[in-house]
């Protein structure tokens, strides 16, 4: 049946001029065949098919007559337009047919379709990738429930210029009396020696945490159980949790690993559960193994730790800080003096780095705007070349809304192609960004692109592209003058309105491009200027080794000093080592310590936080080893001498 109908339709097509048959003949045959199929279904077989053939013949003959007159007689086209208005004999109905027509239309010009899809994909990939990094680093750095209420708690000694972790006494005081904090927990990075099933010993990044840290996040273990109070009591069997990422990569996500044992340091520990990989209390650390801290000794003075607080709902950082200050210092004489302070979770990140991420975001958003205007301009030019097709579809009963759906379908198909291109580019871009990221910024992975916020942002960008690429070429439909469309299709010339719109699009595109290039040039010039500055130390020749001495093994200052002397002596004996020095917190690393010591007889105005610099104790040879010129004398402070600044 379909083959006979197709032959009949081709006979009717002979009524149209040759140029129309060559350009739109295939589309006409497919549209007409779809109409007859619908008529056959709705009319119950041959009766419906016969009625469809009569309607198709009538509309085809009238459309062909007016198509031949289009170059000579505008009145005939206008009369025909009036006669078919509201007849409802549209040959195109349903989104399924829109999709088929759109695919066929794009296939006729594959190079243009590929160009538009690549343009869309570039804009989508650039901005979505940077938004993923922005969301992961700045907007939602803590990727668990209530992560936006997490803060870091510290003690600041304004007179000595130090900022450090609270003592165990502070921790107990805040847990007992604070009303602005729902929880106060501890995170301590570490490196453990582990051995599994008789395998060779290896070192892994790890973390020791207080019992309530995972419950504070409202997250549950992937498998097994979390730490409980009994695990943190003295003499309790050693237990650990595997991080989900390590469990999947090293254990093949084997569920039977829970309940087995592994050697951790000098102990045999039971694996009780799998820690969810998206729960990271510290942005700079990505542990493979998690252990529990003793409840009575979660904080040690000689071991670096982070105290993590969870603000109560509706409470801001200022209120928390005010309450902790009001609570004062613990009465215990061993508690260090200082004032409680509240830091955001991005406190360890450079403000310049955060600003750079924002600059990249707005720059890629401009790039997306250029891509959208470019794609819309290409589709506008294509719609002008399709004026004849639009005129014929309108003559066959297609309303302005119906033709608008055709534009929307084609724009959606092109944007889907752009999404595929953008996805590939985004994966590659994330890999490059991970390699380029400084060591003290949050750990990034490919998951930055598959979070709910990033997917929602990508969807919003895509819909915006579809809207722009639909509405711009749809300006061709502002006039329902079939004769004008047919005439423009034959003449292949740009109408005055279309030419003006194209000029506007080009001007907007050029303006955005100039703004983008100017910003990129200034950024590149700033980068070159910064890299040309001598930082004052030979960083390219330096190796940084971080050590933390456990108080149980090195309980006195003399014990720690003996270790450092021995370690420095051994390091200096290594081949190729020119010098070894030590400093508690090197000044080229980010830190909480943002103050300088203020002399006791200081009479100047109080210094603002922005004027303070990172300081810490260092060896007398510190600047000599780093190759930093110093004005004045650098000497070690002996007994009874004031600290040299």
C-alpha positions in Angstrom: 0.0 0.0 0.0 2.7 2.5 0.9 4.6 1.9 -2.3 1.5 2.7 -4.4 0.8 5.8 -2.3 4.4 6.9 -2.8 4.1 6.6 -6.6 0.8 8.6 -6.5 2.4 11.3 -4.4 5.3 11.6 -6.9 2.8 12.0 -9.7 1.2 14.9 -7.8 4.6 16.4 -7.2 5.0 16.9 -11.0 2.6 19.7 -10.7 5.2 21.8 -8.9 8.1 23.6 -10.7 11.3 21.7 -11.3 13.4 23.8 -8.9 10.9 23.0 -6.1 10.9 19.3 -6.9 14.7 19.2 -6.8 15.0 21.1 -3.5 11.9 20.0 -1.5 10.6 17.0 -3.4 11.8 14.4 -0.9 10.4 16.3 2.1 7.1 16.7 0.3 6.8 13.0 -0.4 7.5 12.0 3.2 5.2 14.6 4.6 2.4 13.6 2.3 2.8 9.9 3.0 2.6 10.6 6.7 -0.6 12.5 6.1 -2.2 9.6 4.2 -1.2 7.2 6.9 -2.9 9.2 9.5 -6.0 9.6 7.4 -6.1 5.8 6.9 -5.9 5.2 10.6 -8.5 7.8 11.6 -10.9 7.0 8.7 -10.8 3.2 9.1 -8.9 2.0 6.1 -9.6 2.7 2.4 -12.3 5.3 3.1 -9.9 7.4 5.2 -7.1 6.9 2.6 -9.4 8.1 -0.2 -10.4 11.2 1.7 -6.7 11.9 2.4 -5.8 11.6 -1.3 -8.6 14.1 -2.2 -7.4 16.6 0.4 -3.8 16.2 -0.7 -4.6 16.5 -4.4 -6.7 19.7 -3.8 -4.0 21.4 -1.6 -1.2 20.2 -3.9 -2.8 21.6 -7.1 -3.6 24.9 -5.5 -0.2 25.1 -3.9 1.5 24.3 -7.2 -0.5 27.0 -9.1 0.4 29.6 -6.5 4.0 28.5 -6.5 4.2 29.1 -10.2 2.5 32.5 -9.9 4.7 33.5 -6.9 7.2 35.5 -9.0 4.4 37.3 -10.9 1.3 37.7 -8.9 1.2 38.4 -5.2 -2.6 38.6 -5.2 -3.0 34.9 -6.0 -0.8 33.9 -3.0 -2.7 36.2 -0.7 -6.0 34.8 -1.9 -4.8 31.2 -1.4 -3.5 32.0 2.0 -6.9 33.4 3.0 -8.7 30.4 1.6 -6.7 27.8 3.5 -6.4 29.7 6.8 -8.1 27.6 9.5 -8.7 24.5 7.2 -6.7 22.3 9.5 -5.2 20.2 6.7 -1.7 20.5 8.2 0.6 17.8 6.9 2.8 18.0 9.9 1.4 16.9 13.3 3.2 15.5 16.4 6.6 15.8 17.9 7.6 12.4 16.4 7.2 13.8 13.0 9.0 17.0 14.0 11.9 14.8 15.1 12.0 12.9 11.8 11.7 16.1 9.7 14.4 17.8 11.8 16.8 14.9 11.4 16.2 14.8 7.7 16.7 18.5 7.4 20.0 18.5 9.3 21.2 15.5 7.3 20.9 17.5 4.1 23.5 20.0 5.4 25.8 17.9 7.6 28.7 20.3 7.6 26.6 23.2 8.9 25.0 20.9 11.5 28.4 19.7 12.7 29.7 23.3 12.9 26.7 24.5 15.0 27.0 21.4 17.3 30.7 22.0 17.8 30.1 25.7 18.5 27.5 24.8 21.1 29.6 22.0 22.6 32.6 24.4 23.1 30.5 26.9 25.0 28.8 24.3 27.1 32.0 22.4 27.9 34.0 25.4 29.0 31.5 26.9 31.3 30.1 23.7 32.7 33.6 22.5 33.6 34.6 25.7 35.3 31.2 25.7 37.1 32.0 22.2 38.4 35.3 23.4 39.8 33.6 26.5 41.3 30.9 24.5 42.9 33.3 21.9 44.3 35.8 24.4 45.6 33.8 27.5 46.6 30.0 27.1 46.5 29.6 23.6 48.1 33.0 22.4 49.2 31.4 20.0 51.7 29.4 17.6 49.6 27.3 16.1 52.3 24.1 17.0 54.0 24.4 20.3 56.0 27.8 20.8 54.5 27.0 24.5 54.2 27.0 24.7 58.1 30.4 23.3 58.6 33.1 25.6 60.1 36.6 25.2 61.4 37.3 26.2 65.0 40.7 27.5 66.2 42.4 29.5 69.0 44.1 32.8 68.1 46.7 34.4 70.3 46.9 38.0 69.2 49.9 38.9 71.2 52.1 36.0 70.0 50.7 36.0 66.4 49.7 32.3 66.4 46.6 30.5 65.5 46.3 26.9 66.4 44.0 24.0 67.1 42.1 24.1 70.4 43.1 22.0 73.3 41.2 19.0 74.6 39.9 21.2 77.4 38.5 23.7 74.8 36.8 20.8 73.0 35.1 19.5 76.1 34.0 23.0 77.1 32.4 23.7 73.7 30.7 20.4 73.5 29.2 20.9 77.0 28.1 24.5 76.8 27.8 25.7 73.2 24.3 26.3 71.9 25.2 27.6 68.5 27.0 24.4 67.6 25.2 21.1 67.0 28.5 19.2 67.0 32.2 19.6 67.5 34.4 16.9 66.1 38.1 16.4 65.2 39.9 15.4 62.0 43.6 14.6 62.0 45.4 13.6 58.8 48.0 10.9 59.0 50.0 8.3 57.1 49.7 4.7 58.1 51.8 1.6 57.4 49.4 -1.1 56.3 49.8 -4.8 55.2 47.0 -7.0 53.9 46.9 -10.8 53.7 50.6 -11.3 54.1 51.4 -8.7 51.3 54.2 -6.3 51.5 53.8 -3.3 53.8 52.8 0.0 52.1 52.1 3.5 53.3 48.7 5.1 52.7 47.2 8.5 53.3 44.8 8.2 56.3 42.9 10.1 58.8 42.0 9.7 62.5 38.7 11.2 63.5 36.5 11.5 66.5 33.5 9.1 66.9 30.9 11.6 66.0 32.4 13.0 62.8 30.5 10.7 60.4 27.2 11.0 62.2 27.6 14.8 62.2 27.4 14.7 58.4 24.1 12.7 58.5 25.8 10.2 56.2 25.9 6.4 56.7 28.7 3.9 55.8 28.5 2.4 52.4 28.8 -1.0 54.1 29.2 -2.2 57.6 29.0 0.2 60.5 30.5 3.5 61.7 32.7 4.1 64.7 30.9 4.0 68.1 31.8 5.1 71.6 33.1 1.7 72.6 35.7 1.9 69.8 37.2 5.1 71.3 37.6 3.7 74.9 41.0 2.8 76.3 42.0 -0.8 75.6 39.3 -1.3 72.9 40.3 -3.5 69.9 41.7 -1.6 67.0 39.2 -0.9 64.2 39.4 1.0 60.9 37.1 1.9 58.0 38.2 1.8 54.4 37.5 4.8 52.2 35.0 4.0 49.4 37.4 5.1 46.7 40.3 2.9 48.0 37.9 0.0 48.6 36.7 0.1 45.0 40.2 0.5 43.5 42.2 -1.8 45.7 39.7 -4.3 46.9 37.4 -4.5 43.9 34.4 -3.3 45.9 34.4 -6.7 47.6 31.6 -6.6 50.3 33.2 -9.5 52.2 36.2 -7.4 53.2 34.1 -6.0 56.0 34.9 -8.1 59.1 38.4 -9.1 58.0 41.6 -7.8 59.5 44.6 -5.9 58.3 47.8 -4.8 60.0 47.9 -1.0 60.6 51.2 0.1 62.1 52.0 -2.3 64.9 48.4 -3.4 65.5 46.0 -5.8 63.8 42.8 -3.8 63.1 39.3 -5.1 62.2 37.7 -3.5 59.1 34.2 -2.5 60.4 32.9 -0.5 57.4 33.3 1.6 54.2 33.5 5.3 54.6 31.6 7.2 51.8 34.0 8.9 49.4 32.1 12.2 49.2 32.5 12.9 52.9 35.7 14.9 53.3 35.9 17.1 56.4 39.2 18.6 55.1 39.4 19.9 51.5 43.1 19.2 51.2 43.1 15.6 52.1 41.8 12.4 50.5 42.4 9.6 53.0 42.3 5.9 52.0 41.9 4.7 55.6 40.0 6.0 58.6 40.7 5.3 62.3 39.1 6.5 65.5 40.6 8.8 68.1 40.5 8.0 71.8 37.6 9.9 73.3 39.7 11.3 76.2 42.7 12.4 74.0 41.3 13.5 70.6 43.7 16.5 70.5 47.5 16.5 71.1 49.5 19.7 71.2 52.3 18.4 69.0 50.0 16.9 66.3 48.2 19.0 63.8 44.5 18.6 63.9 41.4 20.3 62.6 38.4 20.9 64.9 35.3 20.8 62.8 32.1 22.5 64.0 28.5 22.2 62.7 26.6 25.4 63.1 23.0 25.1 64.4 20.3 26.0 61.8 19.8 29.7 61.4 23.1 30.6 63.1 26.0 32.4 61.3 29.7 32.4 61.9 29.6 35.6 63.8 27.2 34.3 66.4 29.3 31.1 66.9 32.4 33.1 67.4 30.7 35.5 69.8 29.4 32.6 71.9 32.8 30.8 72.0 34.5 34.0 73.1 31.9 34.5 75.8 32.5 31.0 77.1 36.1 32.0 77.7 39.2 29.9 78.3 38.9 26.5 80.2 39.9 26.7 83.8 42.4 24.0 83.3 45.9 25.5 83.6 47.2 23.4 80.7 44.8 25.1 78.3 46.7 27.5 76.0 45.7 31.1 76.2 43.9 32.8 73.3 40.6 33.7 71.8 38.3 31.4 70.0 37.8 32.1 66.3 35.6 30.6 63.6 37.0 30.0 60.1 35.2 29.1 56.9 36.0 25.7 55.3 37.9 27.6 52.5 40.2 29.2 55.1 43.2 27.2 53.9 42.7 28.3 50.3 44.3 31.3 48.8 41.9 34.2 48.2 43.7 34.8 44.9 43.0 31.2 43.8 39.2 31.6 44.6 39.2 34.9 42.7 40.8 33.1 39.8 38.1 30.5 39.7 35.5 33.2 39.6 37.3 35.0 36.8 37.5 31.8 34.8 33.8 31.2 35.4 32.7 34.6 34.1 35.1 34.3 31.2 33.7 31.0 30.1 30.2 32.4 30.5 31.2 35.1 28.0 32.6 32.4 25.7 29.2 30.6 26.0 27.5 33.8 24.9 29.7 34.1 21.9 29.0 30.5 21.0 25.2 31.0 21.4 25.2 34.1 19.1 27.4 32.3 16.6 25.1 29.3 16.5 22.0 31.5 16.2 23.6 33.4 13.4 24.3 30.3 11.4 20.8 29.0 11.9 19.3 32.4 10.9 21.3 32.2 7.6 20.1 28.7 7.1 16.4 29.7 7.7 16.8 32.4 5.1 17.9 29.8 2.6 14.9 27.7 3.6 12.4 30.4 2.9 10.9 28.4 0.0 10.5 25.4 2.2 8.8 27.4 4.9 6.5 29.0 2.3 5.4 25.6 1.0 4.8 24.2 4.4 2.7 27.2 5.3 0.8 26.8 2.1 0.0 23.2 3.0 -1.6 24.3 6.3 1.4 24.7 8.6 0.7 27.4 11.2 3.3 29.7 12.6 3.3 27.8 15.9 3.8 24.5 14.0 6.7 25.9 12.0 8.2 27.3 15.3 8.2 23.7 16.6 10.3 22.7 13.7 12.9 25.3 14.5 12.8 24.2 18.2 13.2 20.5 17.3 16.2 21.2 15.1 17.8 23.5 17.8 17.2 20.7 20.4 18.8 18.1 18.1 21.8 20.4 17.6 22.1 21.1 21.3 22.1 17.4 22.0 24.9 17.0 19.6 26.6 19.9 21.3 26.1 18.1 24.7 27.9 15.0 23.4 30.8 17.2 22.1 30.8 19.2 25.3 30.9 16.0 27.5 34.0 14.8 25.7 35.7 18.2 26.0 34.7 18.5 29.7 36.2 15.1 30.6 39.5 16.1 28.9 39.4 19.6 30.5 38.9 18.2 34.0 41.9 15.9 33.6 44.0 18.9 32.6 42.7 21.0 35.5 43.5 18.2 38.0 47.1 18.1 36.7 47.4 21.9 36.9 45.8 22.4 40.4 48.2 23.5 43.2 48.8 20.9 45.9 47.0 22.9 48.6 43.7 23.1 46.8 40.8 20.7 47.2 41.1 17.2 45.8 39.3 17.1 42.5 38.2 14.2 40.3 35.9 13.5 37.4 32.9 13.5 39.7 32.9 17.3 39.7 30.9 17.0 36.4 28.1 14.7 37.7 26.8 16.5 40.7 23.2 17.6 40.8 24.1 21.3 40.7 26.5 20.9 37.8 24.0 18.9 35.8 21.2 21.4 36.6 23.5 24.2 35.4 24.4 22.4 32.2 20.7 21.8 31.6 19.9 25.5 32.1 22.7 26.5 29.6 21.4 23.9 27.1 17.8 25.2 27.3 19.1 28.8 26.9 20.9 27.8 23.8 17.8 26.0 22.4 15.7 29.1 23.1 18.2 31.5 21.4 18.7 29.2 18.4 14.9 28.8 18.1 13.7 32.4 18.5 16.3 34.0 16.3 15.5 32.1 13.1 11.8 32.2 14.0 11.8 35.9 13.1 11.3 34.6 9.6 7.8 33.7 10.7 6.8 37.1 11.9 5.0 37.5 8.6 2.6 34.7 7.5 2.8 36.0 3.9 3.2 32.8 1.9 3.9 34.6 -1.3 6.8 36.6 0.3 8.3 33.4 1.6 8.1 31.6 -1.7 9.5 34.7 -3.5 12.4 34.9 -1.1 13.0 31.2 -1.5 13.3 31.6 -5.2 15.4 34.7 -5.1 17.8 33.4 -2.4 18.3 37.0 -1.2 18.3 38.2 2.4 15.3 40.3 3.3 16.0 43.7 4.8 14.8 42.6 8.3 16.9 39.5 8.2 20.0 41.4 7.1 19.5 43.9 10.0 19.0 41.1 12.5 22.2 39.4 11.3 24.1 42.6 11.6 22.9 43.0 15.2 23.9 39.4 16.1 27.3 39.9 14.6 27.8 43.2 16.5 26.8 41.5 19.8 29.1 38.6 19.0 32.1 40.9 18.2 31.4 42.9 21.4 31.4 39.8 23.6 34.5 38.5 21.8 36.4 41.7 22.3 35.5 41.8 26.0 36.6 38.2 26.4 39.9 38.6 24.5 40.6 41.8 26.4 40.1 40.1 29.8 42.2 37.1 28.7 45.0 39.3 27.5 45.0 41.2 30.8 45.0 38.0 32.8 47.8 36.6 30.7 49.8 39.8 31.1 49.3 39.6 34.9 50.4 36.0 34.9 53.6 36.8 33.0 54.3 39.7 35.3 53.9 37.6 38.4 56.0 34.7 37.1 58.8 37.2 36.3 59.0 38.4 39.9 61.7 36.8 42.0 59.8 35.2 45.0 62.9 35.5 47.2 63.6 31.8 47.5 64.7 29.0 45.2 61.4 27.1 45.1 62.3 25.1 42.0 65.2 23.5 44.0 63.3 22.8 47.2 61.9 19.6 48.6 59.3 20.0 51.4 59.0 17.3 54.0 56.3 17.5 56.5 56.7 15.7 59.9 54.5 15.5 62.9 55.9 14.0 66.1 53.5 12.0 68.3 53.5 13.2 71.9 53.6 9.7 73.3 56.9 9.0 71.6 58.4 12.5 72.0 56.9 13.8 75.2 59.4 16.5 76.1 61.0 19.4 74.2 64.4 17.9 74.6 63.1 14.6 72.9 61.7 16.6 70.0 64.8 18.7 69.6 67.0 15.6 69.6 65.0 14.1 66.8 65.1 17.3 64.7 68.9 17.6 65.1 69.4 13.9 64.1 67.0 14.2 61.1 68.6 17.4 59.8 72.1 15.9 60.2 71.1 12.8 58.2 69.3 14.9 55.5 72.4 17.1 55.1 74.4 14.0 54.4 72.4 13.0 51.4 74.1 13.4 48.0 73.0 16.6 46.2 71.6 18.3 49.3 73.0 21.8 49.7 71.3 22.7 52.9 68.5 21.7 55.3 66.3 24.0 57.4 63.1 23.8 59.4 60.1 25.9 60.0 56.8 25.1 61.7 54.8 26.6 58.8 56.7 27.7 55.7 55.5 31.1 54.6 54.9 30.0 51.0 52.1 27.7 52.2 48.6 28.7 53.2 47.8 28.7 56.9 45.5 29.8 59.7 48.4 31.8 61.2 47.8 35.3 59.8 49.3 37.5 62.6 52.8 38.8 63.5 54.0 39.1 67.1 53.3 42.5 68.5 56.0 43.8 70.9 55.0 44.4 74.5 55.8 48.1 74.2 53.9 48.6 70.9 52.4 52.1 70.8 51.2 52.2 67.2 47.7 51.8 66.0 46.2 48.3 66.2 46.9 46.3 63.0 44.1 45.0 60.8 43.9 41.4 59.9 44.8 42.2 56.3 48.2 43.6 57.5 49.3 40.4 59.2 51.5 37.8 57.7 52.1 34.1 58.3 54.8 33.6 61.0 56.3 30.7 62.8 59.5 29.6 64.5 62.3 28.6 62.2 66.0 27.8 62.4 68.6 30.6 62.1 69.7 29.2 58.7 66.3 29.3 57.2 66.8 32.3 54.9 70.3 31.3 54.0 69.2 27.9 52.8 66.2 29.3 50.9 68.5 31.9 49.2 66.6 34.8 50.6 68.6 38.1 51.1 67.9 39.6 54.6 68.6 43.1 55.8 70.1 43.1 59.2 71.4 40.3 61.3 69.8 36.9 61.8 70.8 35.2 65.0 69.4 32.4 67.1 67.8 33.4 70.4 69.5 32.0 73.4 68.2 31.5 76.9 66.8 34.8 78.3 67.0 36.5 74.9 63.9 38.0 73.2 62.7 36.3 70.1 64.2 37.7 66.9 61.6 38.9 64.4 
